[in-house]
Amino acid sequence: MAVDRDHVLRSAAALLTRKSTSTMDEVARAAGISRATLHRQFAGRDALVRALEALGIAECEAALDTARLAEGPASDAVRRLVRALEPAAGLLAFLYTENQLFEGEGQNEGWTRIDDRIAALFRRGQSSGEFRIDLTPAWLTEALYGLMASGAWAVQEGRVAANDFTHMIVELLLGGALRRDETRREES
């Protein structure tokens, strides 16, 4: 019987987003397969995490394409991006905490491609006068990642309604990123 690798990865992602310390036995049970079958697919936890990384990068890049980042106002593109990333937010939250993915020469170039595309969106918003210029595009990108991870964890733990995910992230991020009218500041 053939093992559905995508099913195994998605089951592992769902489990590891809820419990990042899960053992390979627990991952196998969540996927409905034996530990031996899991180990035939993934030599160990590192191999599984790397496969999850590849899935996360693919989902991020697909979301970036879906969000049409170059169209319309940058703030609208940010809203579309968060909405497009929402289904993968749990996986991304798990990957965000996996330091091994971001250390050394073995770092996947996919993360750089994703960072570059998101930073370009924030740069476009700054160039158009829509976003503050005192916050770097790199910082705004990191803030987006942090908010996505925090939002995913809050939804998973039932502290926040899933329907509020996109609104909460976008409003907090853009509320801090939007350029303020100088005259309104002086009136305050």
Secondary structure as a PSIPRED ss2 file (coil, helix, strand):
# PSIPRED VFORMAT (PSIPRED V4.0)

   1 M C   1.000  0.000  0.000
   2 A C   1.000  0.000  0.000
   3 V C   1.000  0.000  0.000
   4 D C   1.000  0.000  0.000
   5 R H   0.000  1.000  0.000
   6 D H   0.000  1.000  0.000
   7 H H   0.000  1.000  0.000
   8 V H   0.000  1.000  0.000
   9 L H   0.000  1.000  0.000
  10 R H   0.000  1.000  0.000
  11 S H   0.000  1.000  0.000
  12 A H   0.000  1.000  0.000
  13 A H   0.000  1.000  0.000
  14 A H   0.000  1.000  0.000
  15 L H   0.000  1.000  0.000
  16 L H   0.000  1.000  0.000
  17 T H   0.000  1.000  0.000
  18 R H   0.000  1.000  0.000
  19 K C   1.000  0.000  0.000
  20 S C   1.000  0.000  0.000
  21 T C   1.000  0.000  0.000
  22 S C   1.000  0.000  0.000
  23 T C   1.000  0.000  0.000
  24 M H   0.000  1.000  0.000
  25 D H   0.000  1.000  0.000
  26 E H   0.000  1.000  0.000
  27 V H   0.000  1.000  0.000
  28 A H   0.000  1.000  0.000
  29 R H   0.000  1.000  0.000
  30 A H   0.000  1.000  0.000
  31 A H   0.000  1.000  0.000
  32 G C   1.000  0.000  0.000
  33 I C   1.000  0.000  0.000
  34 S C   1.000  0.000  0.000
  35 R H   0.000  1.000  0.000
  36 A H   0.000  1.000  0.000
  37 T H   0.000  1.000  0.000
  38 L H   0.000  1.000  0.000
  39 H H   0.000  1.000  0.000
  40 R H   0.000  1.000  0.000
  41 Q H   0.000  1.000  0.000
  42 F C   1.000  0.000  0.000
  43 A C   1.000  0.000  0.000
  44 G C   1.000  0.000  0.000
  45 R H   0.000  1.000  0.000
  46 D H   0.000  1.000  0.000
  47 A H   0.000  1.000  0.000
  48 L H   0.000  1.000  0.000
  49 V H   0.000  1.000  0.000
  50 R H   0.000  1.000  0.000
  51 A H   0.000  1.000  0.000
  52 L H   0.000  1.000  0.000
  53 E H   0.000  1.000  0.000
  54 A H   0.000  1.000  0.000
  55 L H   0.000  1.000  0.000
  56 G H   0.000  1.000  0.000
  57 I H   0.000  1.000  0.000
  58 A H   0.000  1.000  0.000
  59 E H   0.000  1.000  0.000
  60 C H   0.000  1.000  0.000
  61 E H   0.000  1.000  0.000
  62 A H   0.000  1.000  0.000
  63 A H   0.000  1.000  0.000
  64 L H   0.000  1.000  0.000
  65 D H   0.000  1.000  0.000
  66 T H   0.000  1.000  0.000
  67 A C   1.000  0.000  0.000
  68 R C   1.000  0.000  0.000
  69 L C   1.000  0.000  0.000
  70 A C   1.000  0.000  0.000
  71 E C   1.000  0.000  0.000
  72 G C   1.000  0.000  0.000
  73 P C   1.000  0.000  0.000
  74 A H   0.000  1.000  0.000
  75 S H   0.000  1.000  0.000
  76 D H   0.000  1.000  0.000
  77 A H   0.000  1.000  0.000
  78 V H   0.000  1.000  0.000
  79 R H   0.000  1.000  0.000
  80 R H   0.000  1.000  0.000
  81 L H   0.000  1.000  0.000
  82 V H   0.000  1.000  0.000
  83 R H   0.000  1.000  0.000
  84 A H   0.000  1.000  0.000
  85 L H   0.000  1.000  0.000
  86 E H   0.000  1.000  0.000
  87 P H   0.000  1.000  0.000
  88 A H   0.000  1.000  0.000
  89 A H   0.000  1.000  0.000
  90 G H   0.000  1.000  0.000
  91 L H   0.000  1.000  0.000
  92 L H   0.000  1.000  0.000
  93 A H   0.000  1.000  0.000
  94 F H   0.000  1.000  0.000
  95 L H   0.000  1.000  0.000
  96 Y H   0.000  1.000  0.000
  97 T C   1.000  0.000  0.000
  98 E C   1.000  0.000  0.000
  99 N H   0.000  1.000  0.000
 100 Q H   0.000  1.000  0.000
 101 L H   0.000  1.000  0.000
 102 F H   0.000  1.000  0.000
 103 E C   1.000  0.000  0.000
 104 G C   1.000  0.000  0.000
 105 E C   1.000  0.000  0.000
 106 G C   1.000  0.000  0.000
 107 Q C   1.000  0.000  0.000
 108 N C   1.000  0.000  0.000
 109 E H   0.000  1.000  0.000
 110 G H   0.000  1.000  0.000
 111 W H   0.000  1.000  0.000
 112 T H   0.000  1.000  0.000
 113 R H   0.000  1.000  0.000
 114 I H   0.000  1.000  0.000
 115 D H   0.000  1.000  0.000
 116 D H   0.000  1.000  0.000
 117 R H   0.000  1.000  0.000
 118 I H   0.000  1.000  0.000
 119 A H   0.000  1.000  0.000
 120 A H   0.000  1.000  0.000
 121 L H   0.000  1.000  0.000
 122 F H   0.000  1.000  0.000
 123 R H   0.000  1.000  0.000
 124 R H   0.000  1.000  0.000
 125 G H   0.000  1.000  0.000
 126 Q H   0.000  1.000  0.000
 127 S H   0.000  1.000  0.000
 128 S C   1.000  0.000  0.000
 129 G C   1.000  0.000  0.000
 130 E C   1.000  0.000  0.000
 131 F E   0.000  0.000  1.000
 132 R C   1.000  0.000  0.000
 133 I C   1.000  0.000  0.000
 134 D C   1.000  0.000  0.000
 135 L C   1.000  0.000  0.000
 136 T C   1.000  0.000  0.000
 137 P H   0.000  1.000  0.000
 138 A H   0.000  1.000  0.000
 139 W H   0.000  1.000  0.000
 140 L H   0.000  1.000  0.000
 141 T H   0.000  1.000  0.000
 142 E H   0.000  1.000  0.000
 143 A H   0.000  1.000  0.000
 144 L H   0.000  1.000  0.000
 145 Y H   0.000  1.000  0.000
 146 G H   0.000  1.000  0.000
 147 L H   0.000  1.000  0.000
 148 M H   0.000  1.000  0.000
 149 A H   0.000  1.000  0.000
 150 S H   0.000  1.000  0.000
 151 G H   0.000  1.000  0.000
 152 A H   0.000  1.000  0.000
 153 W H   0.000  1.000  0.000
 154 A H   0.000  1.000  0.000
 155 V H   0.000  1.000  0.000
 156 Q H   0.000  1.000  0.000
 157 E C   1.000  0.000  0.000
 158 G C   1.000  0.000  0.000
 159 R C   1.000  0.000  0.000
 160 V C   1.000  0.000  0.000
 161 A C   1.000  0.000  0.000
 162 A H   0.000  1.000  0.000
 163 N H   0.000  1.000  0.000
 164 D H   0.000  1.000  0.000
 165 F H   0.000  1.000  0.000
 166 T H   0.000  1.000  0.000
 167 H H   0.000  1.000  0.000
 168 M H   0.000  1.000  0.000
 169 I H   0.000  1.000  0.000
 170 V H   0.000  1.000  0.000
 171 E H   0.000  1.000  0.000
 172 L H   0.000  1.000  0.000
 173 L H   0.000  1.000  0.000
 174 L H   0.000  1.000  0.000
 175 G H   0.000  1.000  0.000
 176 G H   0.000  1.000  0.000
 177 A H   0.000  1.000  0.000
 178 L E   0.000  0.000  1.000
 179 R C   1.000  0.000  0.000
 180 R C   1.000  0.000  0.000
 181 D C   1.000  0.000  0.000
 182 E H   0.000  1.000  0.000
 183 T H   0.000  1.000  0.000
 184 R H   0.000  1.000  0.000
 185 R H   0.000  1.000  0.000
 186 E H   0.000  1.000  0.000
 187 E H   0.000  1.000  0.000
 188 S C   1.000  0.000  0.000
